[in-house]
Amino acid sequence: MFSKITFIVSLVSLLLVSASATADNEGYYGNDNTYDTDPYSGNPTATGTTIEIVVGGNVGNVYTPSVAYPEVGDTLRFSFRIKNHTVTQSSFENPCTPLPGGFTSGFRPVPDTQTDNFPYFDLQVKDKNPIYIHCEQINHCPTGMVFAANPALEGERTFAKFLANTLAVGTSAAVPAPTPAPTPAATGHSWSAKFIRDLE
């Protein structure tokens, strides 16, 4: 009789420990709806969807769409088309200036004869903060080649106002400066200035 009671108590204890471990694992697997963790590798994996943004192409020097509202865990996939563009992080206040410490795809030249296997740049959304992006190609950002993820829907920081800031850069850049023409300088990229202009 004593051994049967001991066996039953042991079995109940084992079931309670197992249930507790299962509850703990649910948190481990990412029930916050943002990321799951592969228990075998420990690597975070996105649980969201992939949103494609076309960079340039036949429609001109634009990102299509130019604004998106992804969820945490989604991936923004920037798919490059003809010409030579970048996906470079900027800020609301300085839309055509790379954000210090921000990300960039670098220049991705695509010849006008290419029809598939386009290069792309993936950006995983880690939070709901706005992300502002521009193209570093000469004259592309000042004429409106910008993108925003999760900008405000109303108020002073909407996409429309971000675009207005961008176009204001173009207007101010168009004012002629009373200085002699500068000598050619390095572009800061591995592409030569001539090659970049040829693909504008």
Backbone as ProteinMPNN parsed JSONL, in Angstrom:
{"seq_chain_A": "MFSKITFIVSLVSLLLVSASATADNEGYYGNDNTYDTDPYSGNPTATGTTIEIVVGGNVGNVYTPSVAYPEVGDTLRFSFRIKNHTVTQSSFENPCTPLPGGFTSGFRPVPDTQTDNFPYFDLQVKDKNPIYIHCEQINHCPTGMVFAANPALEGERTFAKFLANTLAVGTSAAVPAPTPAPTPAATGHSWSAKFIRDLE", "coords_chain_A": {"N_chain_A": [[0.842, -1.208, 0.0], [1.917, 1.239, 0.858], [3.89, 1.596, -1.085], [2.357, 1.932, -3.387], [1.094, 4.388, -2.897], [3.322, 6.041, -2.762], [4.202, 5.765, -5.4], [2.043, 6.971, -6.824], [2.129, 9.602, -5.809], [4.648, 10.347, -6.758], [4.188, 10.189, -9.502], [2.231, 12.216, -9.883], [3.753, 14.446, -9.121], [5.666, 14.433, -11.138], [4.056, 14.999, -13.374], [3.219, 17.612, -12.735], [5.65, 19.023, -12.801], [6.273, 18.693, -15.503], [4.133, 20.089, -16.692], [4.716, 22.653, -15.768], [7.168, 23.145, -17.074], [6.289, 23.148, -19.704], [4.712, 25.463, -19.722], [6.687, 27.367, -19.246], [8.161, 27.089, -21.608], [6.408, 28.105, -23.5], [6.625, 30.888, -23.227], [9.28, 31.084, -23.981], [9.201, 30.414, -26.652], [8.225, 32.685, -27.851], [5.654, 34.108, -27.444], [4.952, 36.722, -27.558], [4.226, 37.619, -29.97], [6.162, 38.639, -31.679], [8.861, 37.566, -32.211], [9.985, 34.243, -32.804], [11.923, 31.693, -31.248], [14.206, 29.378, -32.332], [14.481, 26.416, -30.708], [16.612, 24.734, -30.987], [18.702, 26.042, -32.241], [18.786, 28.586, -31.167], [18.541, 30.924, -32.548], [16.968, 33.998, -33.446], [13.947, 34.243, -35.31], [11.966, 35.715, -37.862], [8.48, 36.259, -37.522], [6.643, 37.438, -39.063], [5.328, 38.892, -42.134], [6.614, 39.336, -45.517], [7.185, 42.373, -47.037], [7.229, 43.8, -50.133], [9.148, 46.331, -51.643], [9.615, 48.195, -54.46], [12.492, 49.459, -55.943], [13.163, 52.185, -57.772], [13.183, 51.717, -61.344], [10.965, 51.369, -64.211], [9.016, 53.21, -63.548], [10.27, 55.402, -62.599], [12.43, 57.474, -60.5], [11.73, 56.481, -57.728], [10.446, 54.945, -54.704], [8.363, 52.167, -54.612], [5.761, 50.768, -52.918], [5.815, 54.135, -51.507], [5.456, 54.477, -48.862], [4.866, 52.51, -45.941], [3.236, 50.393, -43.528], [4.423, 48.366, -41.592], [4.268, 45.493, -39.362], [5.767, 44.592, -36.193], [8.36, 42.299, -36.615], [7.853, 41.849, -39.268], [9.308, 41.824, -42.593], [10.911, 44.155, -44.59], [11.401, 44.142, -47.934], [13.525, 45.4, -50.199], [13.555, 45.695, -53.524], [15.669, 46.005, -56.156], [15.645, 47.85, -59.219], [16.214, 48.916, -62.661], [18.928, 51.216, -63.296], [20.845, 52.846, -60.719], [20.725, 52.604, -57.458], [20.281, 53.326, -53.891], [19.373, 52.115, -50.617], [19.1, 53.888, -47.978], [19.336, 54.8, -44.615], [17.854, 57.664, -43.138], [16.75, 60.705, -41.581], [13.774, 62.288, -40.221], [14.103, 65.055, -40.045], [16.369, 65.557, -41.6], [16.164, 64.514, -44.449], [17.69, 63.781, -46.716], [20.202, 63.111, -45.889], [22.532, 60.746, -44.822], [21.851, 58.835, -41.906], [23.804, 59.036, -39.038], [25.446, 56.121, -38.055], [23.391, 54.633, -39.054], [21.738, 52.288, -41.322], [22.668, 51.06, -44.615], [22.198, 50.003, -47.967], [24.155, 50.239, -49.77], [25.32, 51.079, -53.107], [23.432, 49.653, -55.751], [23.761, 48.687, -58.735], [21.749, 48.129, -61.613], [21.425, 46.862, -64.771], [19.644, 48.091, -67.694], [18.872, 45.991, -69.241], [18.338, 43.841, -67.674], [15.959, 41.5, -66.532], [15.058, 39.802, -64.564], [15.783, 38.079, -61.425], [16.496, 40.168, -59.635], [18.583, 42.237, -57.576], [18.298, 42.472, -53.989], [17.488, 44.02, -50.811], [17.082, 43.271, -47.525], [15.226, 44.281, -44.689], [14.605, 43.853, -41.413], [11.873, 44.478, -39.318], [12.072, 45.753, -36.183], [10.749, 47.213, -34.238], [8.021, 49.547, -33.674], [8.771, 52.101, -34.305], [9.186, 54.986, -36.42], [10.809, 54.638, -39.608], [13.026, 56.183, -41.73], [13.993, 56.599, -45.08], [16.237, 57.097, -47.834], [17.454, 57.623, -51.24], [20.819, 57.644, -52.16], [21.839, 58.365, -54.577], [22.954, 60.786, -56.979], [21.0, 63.667, -57.055], [18.615, 62.211, -56.7], [17.261, 61.87, -54.153], [16.657, 64.661, -53.481], [14.692, 65.164, -55.347], [12.59, 63.712, -54.516], [12.912, 60.935, -53.987], [12.259, 59.023, -51.638], [11.417, 57.018, -48.741], [9.212, 55.82, -46.205], [8.672, 53.987, -43.235], [6.095, 53.217, -41.094], [5.387, 56.006, -40.46], [3.918, 58.88, -38.773], [0.348, 59.116, -38.778], [-1.045, 61.419, -38.587], [-0.63, 64.903, -37.673], [2.548, 66.523, -37.104], [4.525, 64.933, -38.234], [4.009, 63.371, -40.492], [4.012, 61.279, -43.496], [3.612, 62.925, -45.715], [4.638, 65.366, -44.83], [7.272, 64.669, -44.376], [8.036, 64.136, -47.018], [7.713, 66.716, -48.02], [9.793, 68.012, -46.66], [11.9, 66.78, -47.947], [11.633, 67.672, -50.632], [12.064, 70.337, -50.17], [14.771, 70.342, -49.655], [15.668, 69.832, -52.219], [14.891, 72.222, -53.472], [16.437, 74.129, -52.117], [18.929, 73.184, -52.781], [19.011, 73.774, -55.409], [19.566, 76.429, -55.66], [21.918, 78.61, -57.014], [25.337, 78.657, -56.051], [27.626, 81.242, -55.11], [30.334, 80.509, -55.814], [33.4, 79.217, -57.224], [33.368, 76.398, -59.493], [33.765, 73.246, -57.976], [36.599, 71.004, -57.786], [36.638, 67.642, -59.066], [35.729, 65.182, -56.638], [36.223, 62.405, -54.383], [33.631, 59.965, -54.179], [32.959, 58.572, -51.925], [32.107, 56.029, -52.156], [32.567, 52.77, -53.631], [32.123, 52.959, -56.297], [32.925, 54.759, -59.256], [32.594, 58.326, -59.747], [31.844, 58.987, -62.355], [30.745, 56.573, -63.31], [28.521, 56.322, -61.654], [27.008, 58.572, -62.399], [26.51, 57.92, -65.045], [24.631, 55.939, -64.774], [22.446, 57.211, -63.721]], "CA_chain_A": [[0.0, 0.0, 0.0], [2.801, 2.389, 0.934], [4.579, 1.765, -2.365], [1.392, 2.463, -4.357], [0.924, 5.809, -2.585], [4.566, 6.691, -3.179], [4.188, 5.794, -6.865], [1.048, 7.955, -7.258], [2.661, 10.922, -5.482], [5.747, 10.595, -7.694], [3.607, 10.423, -10.831], [1.606, 13.544, -9.837], [4.847, 15.417, -9.092], [6.253, 14.443, -12.483], [3.118, 15.699, -14.261], [3.248, 19.036, -12.398], [6.913, 19.557, -13.318], [6.145, 18.725, -16.964], [3.231, 21.192, -17.035], [5.443, 23.898, -15.52], [8.16, 23.305, -18.151], [5.565, 23.531, -20.914], [4.328, 26.875, -19.578], [7.9, 28.167, -19.436], [8.542, 27.024, -23.015], [5.543, 28.966, -24.298], [7.272, 32.19, -23.238], [10.539, 30.946, -24.711], [8.932, 30.369, -28.087], [7.891, 34.0, -28.394], [4.228, 34.387, -27.492], [4.7, 38.163, -27.623], [3.861, 37.88, -31.367], [7.208, 39.336, -32.425], [9.862, 36.646, -32.727], [10.103, 32.916, -32.228], [13.311, 31.261, -31.13], [14.41, 27.971, -32.623], [15.094, 25.889, -29.485], [17.816, 23.97, -31.298], [19.794, 26.92, -32.658], [18.789, 29.81, -30.385], [18.522, 32.083, -33.443], [15.643, 34.591, -33.626], [13.415, 34.173, -36.668], [10.812, 36.588, -38.033], [7.204, 35.556, -37.595], [5.745, 38.256, -39.865], [5.294, 38.741, -43.581], [7.583, 40.108, -46.286], [6.56, 43.442, -47.823], [8.17, 44.179, -51.189], [9.201, 47.718, -52.111], [10.408, 48.255, -55.685], [13.389, 50.616, -55.928], [13.395, 52.665, -59.135], [12.501, 50.992, -62.417], [10.343, 52.136, -65.294], [8.147, 54.279, -63.034], [11.103, 56.557, -62.27], [13.252, 57.459, -59.297], [10.824, 56.419, -56.577], [10.21, 53.66, -54.055], [6.956, 51.821, -54.812], [5.148, 52.014, -52.462], [6.733, 55.056, -50.838], [5.174, 54.42, -47.421], [4.287, 51.235, -45.523], [2.978, 50.283, -42.097], [4.676, 46.978, -41.203], [4.194, 45.085, -37.965], [7.021, 44.076, -35.645], [8.623, 40.956, -37.125], [7.768, 41.851, -40.731], [10.528, 42.132, -43.323], [10.798, 45.029, -45.747], [12.33, 43.68, -48.97], [13.728, 46.415, -51.219], [13.958, 45.013, -54.754], [16.253, 47.029, -57.022], [15.406, 47.775, -60.659], [17.226, 49.56, -63.497], [19.73, 52.342, -62.825], [21.781, 52.565, -59.635], [20.096, 53.225, -56.299], [20.577, 52.811, -52.555], [18.372, 52.183, -49.544], [19.95, 54.452, -46.932], [18.555, 55.396, -43.524], [18.033, 59.092, -42.87], [15.885, 61.133, -40.474], [12.689, 63.173, -40.626], [14.607, 66.427, -40.155], [17.383, 65.62, -42.662], [15.776, 63.351, -45.254], [18.661, 63.419, -47.747], [21.502, 62.941, -45.249], [22.595, 59.454, -44.125], [21.799, 58.896, -40.446], [25.023, 58.47, -38.439], [25.219, 54.815, -37.446], [22.256, 53.977, -39.694], [22.02, 51.239, -42.292], [22.618, 51.36, -46.044], [22.385, 48.854, -48.855], [25.198, 50.518, -50.749], [24.79, 51.201, -54.465], [23.087, 48.385, -56.391], [23.494, 48.95, -60.149], [20.988, 47.129, -62.363], [21.358, 47.295, -66.166], [18.276, 48.136, -68.226], [18.58, 44.736, -69.941], [18.004, 42.792, -66.698], [14.511, 41.332, -66.408], [14.719, 38.971, -63.411], [16.862, 37.911, -60.434], [16.901, 41.495, -59.196], [19.168, 42.272, -56.239], [17.395, 43.012, -52.979], [18.023, 44.353, -49.493], [16.058, 42.982, -46.531], [15.291, 45.016, -43.438], [13.635, 43.3, -40.477], [11.274, 45.508, -38.457], [12.275, 45.368, -34.787], [9.799, 47.925, -33.38], [7.065, 50.353, -34.441], [9.279, 53.45, -34.52], [9.309, 55.323, -37.848], [12.088, 54.455, -40.296], [13.079, 57.071, -42.89], [14.964, 56.07, -46.043], [16.407, 57.87, -49.073], [18.445, 57.144, -52.197], [21.995, 58.517, -52.159], [22.25, 58.72, -55.935], [22.948, 62.229, -57.248], [19.718, 64.3, -57.397], [17.426, 61.371, -56.542], [16.524, 62.251, -52.939], [16.068, 66.007, -53.524], [13.517, 65.202, -56.23], [11.5, 62.956, -53.907], [13.096, 59.486, -53.859], [12.312, 58.691, -50.215], [10.479, 55.998, -48.264], [9.051, 55.812, -44.746], [7.918, 52.898, -42.608], [5.394, 53.611, -39.861], [5.341, 57.422, -40.083], [2.66, 59.278, -38.123], [-0.806, 59.269, -39.675], [-1.493, 62.799, -38.477], [0.286, 65.739, -36.901], [3.674, 67.199, -37.759], [5.543, 64.01, -38.733], [3.403, 62.464, -41.467], [4.832, 61.061, -44.69], [3.486, 64.104, -46.578], [5.558, 66.399, -44.339], [8.613, 64.146, -44.644], [8.276, 64.376, -48.442], [7.88, 68.167, -48.176], [11.166, 68.295, -46.221], [12.779, 66.286, -49.01], [11.534, 68.577, -51.78], [12.684, 71.601, -49.754], [16.205, 70.139, -49.869], [15.874, 70.007, -53.654], [14.758, 73.644, -53.797], [17.597, 74.864, -51.618], [20.108, 72.729, -53.515], [18.975, 74.319, -56.763], [20.021, 77.82, -55.644], [23.333, 78.612, -57.384], [26.25, 79.201, -55.052], [28.572, 82.17, -55.726], [31.698, 79.999, -55.675], [33.835, 78.521, -58.431], [33.044, 74.97, -59.54], [34.764, 72.457, -57.263], [37.266, 69.938, -58.539], [36.008, 66.343, -58.75], [36.163, 64.578, -55.378], [35.799, 61.013, -54.205], [32.21, 59.873, -53.855], [32.738, 57.855, -50.678], [31.667, 54.677, -52.493], [33.525, 52.097, -54.489], [31.824, 53.271, -57.692], [33.463, 56.054, -59.665], [31.571, 59.344, -59.95], [31.372, 58.905, -63.732], [29.892, 55.396, -63.435], [27.256, 56.609, -60.974], [26.241, 59.509, -63.219], [26.06, 57.22, -66.254], [23.468, 55.11, -64.463], [21.388, 58.017, -63.093]], "C_chain_A": [[0.865, 1.241, 0.0], [3.484, 2.651, -0.41], [3.641, 2.311, -3.433], [1.185, 3.959, -4.139], [2.162, 6.581, -3.028], [4.615, 6.83, -4.693], [3.242, 6.871, -7.395], [1.54, 9.37, -6.999], [3.785, 11.295, -6.448], [5.216, 10.927, -9.081], [2.968, 11.805, -10.911], [2.681, 14.627, -9.863], [5.477, 15.56, -10.471], [5.362, 15.201, -13.461], [3.122, 17.204, -13.995], [4.524, 19.698, -12.92], [6.847, 19.694, -14.832], [5.261, 19.879, -17.403], [3.922, 22.524, -16.846], [6.453, 24.168, -16.621], [7.491, 23.724, -19.431], [5.176, 24.99, -20.869], [5.532, 27.774, -19.81], [8.294, 28.208, -20.908], [7.674, 27.918, -23.883], [6.111, 30.376, -24.356], [8.544, 32.168, -24.072], [10.314, 30.976, -26.214], [8.356, 31.655, -28.643], [6.419, 34.298, -28.509], [3.912, 35.876, -27.469], [4.385, 38.592, -29.062], [4.919, 38.68, -32.127], [8.206, 38.359, -33.028], [9.714, 35.292, -32.063], [11.585, 32.614, -32.109], [13.371, 29.774, -31.405], [15.119, 27.359, -31.417], [16.381, 25.125, -29.744], [18.987, 24.866, -31.676], [19.905, 28.166, -31.795], [18.749, 31.049, -31.24], [17.128, 32.656, -33.564], [15.212, 34.494, -35.083], [12.174, 35.041, -36.754], [9.546, 35.759, -38.115], [6.237, 36.286, -38.514], [5.822, 37.951, -41.352], [6.391, 39.588, -44.225], [6.831, 41.104, -47.161], [7.574, 43.898, -48.859], [8.021, 45.647, -51.558], [10.122, 47.729, -53.325], [11.198, 49.561, -55.679], [13.688, 51.017, -57.362], [12.59, 51.887, -60.16], [11.861, 51.923, -63.421], [9.465, 53.277, -64.809], [8.946, 55.51, -62.633], [11.86, 56.379, -60.974], [12.375, 57.581, -58.054], [10.92, 55.034, -55.942], [8.717, 53.378, -54.209], [6.604, 50.599, -53.972], [6.169, 52.885, -51.725], [6.497, 55.12, -49.326], [4.54, 53.072, -47.114], [4.125, 51.241, -44.009], [3.155, 48.823, -41.662], [4.477, 46.756, -39.711], [5.58, 44.643, -37.502], [7.179, 42.624, -36.102], [8.482, 40.848, -38.627], [9.133, 42.166, -41.332], [10.196, 43.044, -44.494], [11.846, 44.563, -46.754], [12.381, 44.726, -50.08], [14.328, 45.741, -52.448], [14.395, 46.046, -55.781], [15.952, 46.762, -58.493], [16.466, 48.605, -61.385], [17.746, 50.858, -62.89], [20.556, 51.923, -61.614], [21.324, 53.313, -58.392], [20.65, 52.67, -54.991], [19.313, 52.831, -51.713], [19.175, 52.6, -48.322], [19.098, 55.142, -45.874], [18.897, 56.868, -43.36], [17.157, 59.451, -41.673], [14.796, 62.05, -41.023], [13.216, 64.581, -40.908], [15.587, 66.594, -41.317], [17.192, 64.436, -43.617], [16.8, 62.894, -46.277], [20.078, 63.27, -47.202], [21.529, 61.594, -44.54], [22.621, 59.647, -42.61], [23.081, 58.294, -39.883], [24.716, 57.163, -37.707], [24.059, 54.054, -38.046], [22.704, 52.941, -40.715], [22.046, 51.789, -43.717], [22.833, 50.075, -46.826], [23.639, 49.003, -49.692], [24.555, 50.629, -52.13], [24.579, 49.824, -55.072], [22.757, 48.65, -57.864], [22.761, 47.791, -60.821], [20.892, 47.609, -63.809], [19.926, 47.248, -66.703], [17.903, 46.885, -69.01], [18.17, 43.62, -68.977], [16.503, 42.728, -66.492], [14.097, 40.415, -65.251], [15.94, 38.851, -62.503], [17.405, 39.254, -59.953], [17.544, 41.433, -57.809], [18.17, 42.871, -55.245], [18.128, 43.234, -51.668], [16.893, 44.154, -48.497], [16.31, 43.768, -45.245], [14.206, 44.467, -42.517], [13.166, 44.384, -39.514], [11.33, 45.029, -37.01], [11.3, 46.045, -33.834], [8.914, 48.788, -34.275], [7.527, 51.797, -34.637], [9.391, 53.742, -36.014], [10.728, 55.074, -38.364], [12.035, 55.316, -41.552], [14.247, 56.646, -43.78], [15.037, 56.99, -47.248], [17.406, 57.166, -49.981], [19.59, 58.148, -52.251], [22.46, 58.905, -53.562], [22.093, 60.227, -56.158], [21.564, 62.675, -57.728], [18.48, 63.418, -57.211], [16.613, 61.758, -55.308], [15.911, 63.644, -53.043], [14.87, 66.143, -54.466], [12.422, 64.252, -55.751], [11.69, 61.46, -53.762], [13.359, 59.127, -52.403], [11.237, 57.661, -49.891], [10.375, 56.146, -46.751], [8.237, 54.595, -44.323], [7.366, 53.408, -41.28], [5.515, 55.09, -39.488], [4.005, 57.734, -39.417], [1.559, 59.432, -39.17], [-1.367, 60.688, -39.642], [-0.494, 63.581, -37.645], [1.422, 66.274, -37.752], [4.683, 66.259, -38.401], [4.943, 62.949, -39.659], [4.338, 62.257, -42.648], [4.773, 62.285, -45.603], [4.461, 65.2, -46.135], [7.016, 65.965, -44.501], [8.981, 64.392, -46.108], [8.474, 65.871, -48.705], [9.28, 68.597, -47.744], [12.164, 67.91, -47.31], [12.797, 67.248, -50.189], [12.123, 69.943, -51.45], [14.198, 71.521, -49.894], [16.533, 70.357, -51.337], [15.818, 71.46, -54.058], [15.987, 74.414, -53.349], [18.861, 74.459, -52.366], [20.167, 73.339, -54.905], [19.453, 75.767, -56.818], [21.511, 77.861, -55.972], [24.191, 79.271, -56.316], [27.274, 80.095, -55.729], [30.026, 81.756, -55.493], [32.101, 79.306, -56.955], [33.489, 77.042, -58.34], [34.135, 74.178, -58.835], [35.419, 71.438, -58.185], [36.612, 68.623, -58.172], [36.599, 65.75, -57.479], [35.674, 63.144, -55.311], [34.348, 60.98, -53.756], [31.953, 59.22, -52.511], [32.252, 56.439, -50.908], [32.682, 54.068, -53.438], [33.279, 52.386, -55.962], [32.435, 54.618, -58.047], [32.317, 57.026, -59.899], [30.993, 59.255, -61.36], [30.41, 57.741, -63.893], [28.53, 55.652, -62.806], [26.41, 57.533, -61.844], [25.713, 58.83, -64.485], [24.805, 56.42, -66.01], [22.321, 55.888, -63.847], [20.071, 57.831, -63.821]], "O_chain_A": [[0.609, 2.186, -0.746], [3.636, 3.802, -0.819], [4.072, 3.074, -4.298], [1.109, 4.717, -5.106], [2.048, 7.661, -3.607], [5.016, 7.87, -5.217], [3.598, 7.605, -8.317], [1.395, 10.245, -7.852], [3.859, 12.436, -6.904], [5.722, 11.825, -9.753], [3.143, 12.501, -11.911], [2.527, 15.628, -10.563], [5.783, 16.666, -10.915], [5.86, 15.965, -14.287], [3.037, 17.993, -14.936], [4.475, 20.818, -13.429], [7.309, 20.69, -15.388], [5.581, 20.576, -18.366], [3.749, 23.435, -17.656], [6.587, 25.309, -17.062], [8.024, 24.546, -20.177], [5.295, 25.692, -21.874], [5.432, 28.805, -20.476], [8.718, 29.251, -21.404], [8.143, 28.44, -24.894], [6.087, 31.005, -25.414], [8.844, 33.125, -24.785], [11.139, 31.5, -26.962], [8.023, 31.702, -29.828], [5.962, 34.707, -29.577], [2.747, 36.263, -27.373], [4.287, 39.786, -29.345], [4.598, 39.332, -33.12], [8.377, 38.332, -34.247], [9.356, 35.207, -30.888], [12.406, 33.219, -32.799], [12.657, 28.994, -30.774], [16.251, 27.741, -31.121], [17.161, 24.893, -28.82], [20.142, 24.499, -31.459], [20.983, 28.751, -31.689], [18.911, 32.15, -30.713], [16.177, 31.9, -33.765], [16.034, 34.649, -35.987], [11.4, 35.095, -35.799], [9.539, 34.681, -38.709], [5.122, 35.812, -38.731], [6.312, 36.902, -41.769], [7.009, 40.434, -43.579], [5.948, 40.725, -47.931], [8.667, 44.338, -48.502], [6.912, 46.142, -51.76], [11.279, 47.32, -53.232], [10.642, 50.633, -55.441], [14.375, 50.298, -58.087], [11.47, 51.453, -59.894], [12.172, 53.113, -63.477], [9.191, 54.211, -65.562], [8.362, 56.558, -62.355], [11.925, 55.283, -60.417], [12.294, 58.635, -57.424], [11.408, 54.083, -56.553], [7.894, 54.259, -53.96], [7.082, 49.502, -54.26], [7.251, 52.42, -51.367], [7.265, 55.753, -48.602], [3.77, 52.544, -47.917], [4.791, 51.997, -43.302], [2.177, 48.126, -41.395], [4.512, 47.69, -38.911], [6.455, 44.354, -38.318], [6.251, 41.823, -35.99], [8.936, 39.869, -39.219], [10.007, 42.71, -40.657], [9.309, 42.745, -45.293], [13.042, 44.586, -46.463], [11.409, 44.919, -50.81], [15.466, 45.273, -52.418], [13.592, 46.866, -56.227], [15.993, 45.622, -58.958], [17.491, 48.956, -60.801], [17.078, 51.5, -62.079], [20.927, 50.756, -61.499], [21.516, 54.524, -58.288], [21.386, 51.683, -54.979], [18.322, 53.477, -52.054], [19.849, 51.777, -47.701], [18.243, 55.968, -46.195], [20.058, 57.269, -43.432], [16.856, 58.593, -40.843], [14.889, 62.529, -42.153], [12.824, 65.216, -41.887], [15.63, 67.651, -41.946], [17.964, 63.477, -43.593], [16.787, 61.729, -46.674], [21.045, 63.298, -47.964], [20.642, 61.313, -43.733], [23.327, 60.516, -42.098], [23.419, 57.157, -40.212], [23.834, 57.111, -36.849], [23.757, 52.944, -37.608], [23.898, 52.745, -40.94], [21.504, 52.861, -43.984], [23.559, 49.18, -46.394], [24.137, 48.03, -50.259], [23.379, 50.307, -52.299], [25.422, 48.937, -54.936], [21.587, 48.82, -58.207], [23.106, 46.625, -60.627], [20.326, 48.674, -64.055], [19.101, 46.467, -66.23], [16.748, 46.725, -69.404], [17.705, 42.568, -69.414], [15.846, 43.751, -66.301], [12.904, 40.267, -64.984], [16.99, 39.437, -62.769], [18.618, 39.453, -59.873], [17.101, 40.661, -56.958], [17.312, 43.672, -55.615], [19.223, 42.718, -51.443], [15.85, 44.799, -48.609], [17.443, 43.898, -44.782], [13.017, 44.6, -42.809], [13.98, 45.122, -38.96], [10.712, 44.025, -36.654], [11.039, 45.53, -32.747], [9.048, 48.759, -35.499], [6.746, 52.633, -35.092], [9.666, 52.832, -36.797], [11.71, 55.274, -37.65], [11.106, 55.196, -42.351], [15.345, 56.37, -43.296], [14.038, 57.59, -47.644], [18.108, 56.245, -49.565], [19.365, 59.352, -52.373], [23.388, 59.701, -53.705], [21.201, 60.856, -55.59], [21.026, 62.126, -58.689], [17.379, 63.856, -57.545], [15.402, 61.955, -55.406], [14.734, 63.804, -52.72], [14.124, 67.12, -54.391], [11.45, 64.004, -56.464], [10.73, 60.757, -53.445], [14.502, 58.951, -51.982], [10.288, 57.459, -50.649], [11.334, 56.549, -46.093], [7.253, 54.226, -44.964], [8.096, 53.961, -40.457], [5.726, 55.406, -38.317], [3.069, 56.938, -39.491], [1.817, 59.831, -40.306], [-2.076, 61.106, -40.558], [0.377, 63.006, -36.993], [1.281, 66.455, -38.961], [5.616, 66.726, -39.055], [5.325, 61.779, -39.61], [5.334, 62.966, -42.792], [5.783, 62.648, -46.206], [5.044, 65.886, -46.974], [7.891, 66.798, -44.736], [10.1, 64.806, -46.408], [9.312, 66.249, -49.524], [9.891, 69.45, -48.387], [13.14, 68.618, -47.56], [13.866, 67.599, -50.688], [12.625, 70.634, -52.337], [14.844, 72.518, -50.217], [17.539, 70.981, -51.672], [16.605, 71.9, -54.896], [16.52, 75.242, -54.088], [19.758, 75.277, -52.567], [21.235, 73.417, -55.512], [19.72, 76.286, -57.902], [22.302, 77.216, -55.284], [23.825, 80.301, -55.75], [27.756, 79.76, -56.812], [30.842, 82.553, -55.032], [31.239, 78.848, -57.706], [33.335, 76.497, -57.247], [35.319, 74.418, -59.075], [34.869, 71.062, -59.22], [36.078, 68.492, -57.07], [37.81, 65.803, -57.261], [34.817, 62.727, -56.09], [33.893, 61.868, -53.035], [30.837, 59.301, -51.996], [32.006, 55.712, -49.945], [33.545, 54.76, -53.977], [34.134, 52.092, -56.798], [32.457, 55.524, -57.215], [31.201, 56.614, -60.212], [29.789, 59.427, -61.547], [29.371, 57.883, -64.537], [27.503, 55.251, -63.353], [25.212, 57.298, -62.007], [24.609, 59.126, -64.942], [23.996, 56.234, -66.919], [21.31, 55.29, -63.479], [19.064, 58.428, -63.439]]}, "name": "protein", "num_of_chains": 1, "seq": "MFSKITFIVSLVSLLLVSASATADNEGYYGNDNTYDTDPYSGNPTATGTTIEIVVGGNVGNVYTPSVAYPEVGDTLRFSFRIKNHTVTQSSFENPCTPLPGGFTSGFRPVPDTQTDNFPYFDLQVKDKNPIYIHCEQINHCPTGMVFAANPALEGERTFAKFLANTLAVGTSAAVPAPTPAPTPAATGHSWSAKFIRDLE"}
